[in-house]
């Protein structure tokens, strides 16, 4: 599969008209970035799985993104970065304060547009290949991506809340930066051709993700391309979740009936 | 064998979960309790979100109590009228509890309240079980009988709304069983336990229910309350996970059957003593966790 994608992408490079310009696939949340950040000019991009099925045996998924430096045929210039971004979420961050000898969660602060997952892969650190402005505009810095949506307590530093949010997401394995050349994470298969391998953990929420390839030169974004990656429940998982959401009362009654019949069956089986 | 829980949205080891619930069901059957109070915190430790653990455990308790309740019904060892009064109280308590949990979730205090309640009642129950088993071990053959003319009993007798309970041979006010049922119902909703550990002693000491209908009547109330909690949690908080519930039920009912069998042949007092000490240790550990300086000064939760 990878080989096929590689050939396809190389074809796309030699015949730009055939290249999959995925400008239409850019999701609205990136629309908030500046115009340079949304530059789309047919940079090749390929994703191994655009749809990840969450079945009963789901344990997370591996997604590989192909990125190709557009100056491949001449002297290689500039840097590539590959981003995998989860759906935007609204999150509440609370700080723990001592209260009568116990540590109590208090002073909630709400953040919106928190990426549920943010993986960034590049050969050199992002700070070295992109200007601070570009990093903010492209929403690549987890610390500046989330939007503060409620007042912070007078005696608290808003930045501390952001750091707290970030640290939790890092600890859950949802925010990560991969730097360097590594076969398992960001691999340069030929000069200027890269595979970024992302392992999405099972605790990453279900929803619409997006894979993005970025090409930087002199700290500026020159071109980019985006592909959607959909994580969706399928089969029994889908049915159970839909029923639980759409017919909660019937769902609850069904669980009770299952419980009663399980107990009754066990009594039958074990009676001698 | 990994399995993805559709509501909890985590992947768990199915066989491990069945084994865990079988062990808990076994202990529960051995000692004669529902086991919800061990099951719910164990699920939280496994990474199941507290709200899902609390909402899903009662369905397992319901499954585990069905067969026992049925056999008590067949032997007419149930005071149906008392069971109904307890269940009406239980229904009220359940509704309050589920609503309380929904409100606490919005203010972000649900986890703290759940933990604090666990500390409080694990301490209480652990102490009771330990003392009772020590007493039983020291004075074998001696059973506790409530004193007839205590002040509490006089107060209870003065309450209005008295009703005849022929199966229990009691003529008493419906208020104590209503309140007792409500407390058990609220506990079932907020911390995801059946409440048998509280119901049984209260029925002995407060309601003075005779032994022949004691267990059957409490099972009837526990069954009604856990079933209602499941329906309410599913329809209001949408936190009941069917796949998780099924795994727990399968392990739980099998474990309980063997536990009951072995329990009939062992000295229950010694088991109770060990369990009481384990429960006390858990309470201390939970409290220490709440009181010590947190590793992470912030907590993060998704707002839906």
Interface residues (C-beta under 8 A of the other chain):
Chain A: X54 X55 X56 X57 X58 X59 X60 X89 X90 X91 X92 X93 X94 X95 X96 X101 X102 X103 X104 X105 X108 X110 X160 X161 X164 X165 X167 X168 X169 X171 X202 X203 X205 X206 X233 X236 X237 X240 X241 X244 X245 X248 X249 X251 X252 X253 X254 X255 X256 X258 X259 X260 X262 X263 X264 X266 X267 X270
Chain B: X1 X2 X3 X4 X6 X7 X9 X10 X11 X59 X60 X62 X63 X64 X65 X66 X67 X70 X71 X108 X109 X111 X112 X116 X226 X227 X230 X231 X232 X233 X234 X235 X236 X238 X240 X242 X243 X245 X246 X249 X250 X253 X254 X257 X290 X291 X292 X293 X294 X296 X297 X298 X299 X300 X301 X302 X303
